[in-house]
């Protein structure tokens, strides 16, 4: 149900309020907006009268935010940012549309990015904007049309389209392996604390004697392995470029399915844009050769968190 327009503040008032909230000064806000200080003050006063809420306190020339004003300023800033991005996208691509996509760092860099030129050639009218997010979020409060998700089909309020499984490899610097694997330092991902434990148990290899090092992203862990700091357990799409260049080699010959798969997710209950439909159709063609691997039994492996 749409809100009656009489309840909507003017864009000019919201812009003036956001600028004053950010600067803490009507004078500085006026300089930014090329207005007079009086015009900014009148816009803020009119906004407060329309809302029936005090948003700002005045102490001499300085402006402060009330508790309600601080919360409202955050919401207004987000709305104005989204409006600005939408306007810029329309101006730069008037015949097409923009797709704002949340990606995971490693998957986005090593799996998606190399394939995007193909999408660009097929759909030059669509502009794909990429931003990194590590954890699921509420599509209602974030400026994204879709996201890449790792784990299971468990993103609340979202449709899921299967993309690819995750298969992992144990890799190390050339010549690093000398002796049993468990005698070496193992490199761990913070969000996969039991990844090595699951891998070792599947191969009946004893646990290592040292706890190993932890990293927050696959890319930094791979670089640590390149420099001989230990053995890394990496997804194939991260490991293979290093293996092909010879900067890493296999520490063990076999592969193993990981604890989850990758999905494209988009919000339920929101009309799909032409850009999203085109992107989803294109991705389905890439994902078509794959079949989703079954989820491991409860209690095995790590929690399916994003990386």
NORFENUR-V34209 format. One record per backbone hydrogen bond with DSSP energy under -1.0 kcal/mol. NH is the residue of the N-H (numbers start at 1). CO is the residue of the C=O. If there is no record, write none. Layout:
[[NH CO] [NH CO]]
This chain:
[[7 4] [8 5] [14 10] [15 11] [16 12] [17 13] [18 14] [19 15] [20 16] [21 17] [22 18] [23 19] [24 20] [29 25] [30 26] [31 27] [32 28] [33 29] [35 30] [40 36] [41 37] [42 38] [43 39] [44 40] [45 41] [46 42] [47 43] [48 44] [49 45] [50 46] [51 47] [52 48] [53 48] [57 64] [59 62] [62 59] [63 24] [64 57] [66 55] [70 66] [71 67] [72 68] [73 69] [74 70] [75 71] [76 72] [77 73] [78 74] [79 75] [80 76] [81 77] [82 78] [83 79] [84 80] [85 81] [86 82] [87 83] [88 84] [89 85] [90 86] [91 87] [92 88] [93 89] [96 93] [97 125] [99 127] [101 129] [102 146] [103 131] [108 104] [109 105] [110 106] [111 107] [112 107] [113 108] [115 112] [116 112] [119 115] [120 116] [121 117] [122 118] [123 119] [126 123] [127 97] [129 99] [131 101] [133 103] [141 138] [144 142] [145 100] [146 100] [147 265] [148 102] [149 263] [151 261] [154 152] [158 155] [159 266] [161 264] [163 262] [164 262] [166 260] [168 256] [169 234] [171 232] [172 249] [176 173] [183 180] [184 181] [187 231] [188 213] [190 215] [192 189] [195 192] [198 194] [199 195] [200 196] [201 197] [202 198] [204 201] [205 200] [209 182] [213 186] [215 188] [221 217] [222 218] [223 219] [224 220] [225 221] [226 222] [227 223] [228 225] [229 224] [231 185] [232 171] [234 169] [236 167] [238 235] [239 235] [240 236] [243 239] [244 240] [245 241] [247 242] [248 242] [249 172] [251 170] [256 168] [258 166] [261 151] [262 164] [263 149] [264 161] [265 147] [266 159] [268 157] [277 273] [278 274] [279 275] [280 276] [281 277] [282 278] [283 279] [284 280] [285 281] [286 282] [287 283] [288 284] [290 287] [300 297] [305 303]]
